[in-house]
């Protein structure tokens, strides 16, 4: 994800949220795709929104709030 400003109502794909060593993208939350999906499956991370059979997204605000909650637990 670049350093551009993201609108609070924007949608994020998993590649925007997680780190990707292949592209160098650090993502909003520095975990692997598999960790993110495990968190989603367990209910720890926000639930996804299916826009179509091949497109799964999350609301930016939900992911940002989740990231803040993780940061609060680490402090």
Buried (B, 14 or more C-beta within 10 A) or exposed (E): BEEEEBEEEBBBBBEBBBBBEEEEBEBBBEBEBEBBBEBBEEEEBBEBEEEEEEEBBBBBBBBBEBBEEBEEEEE
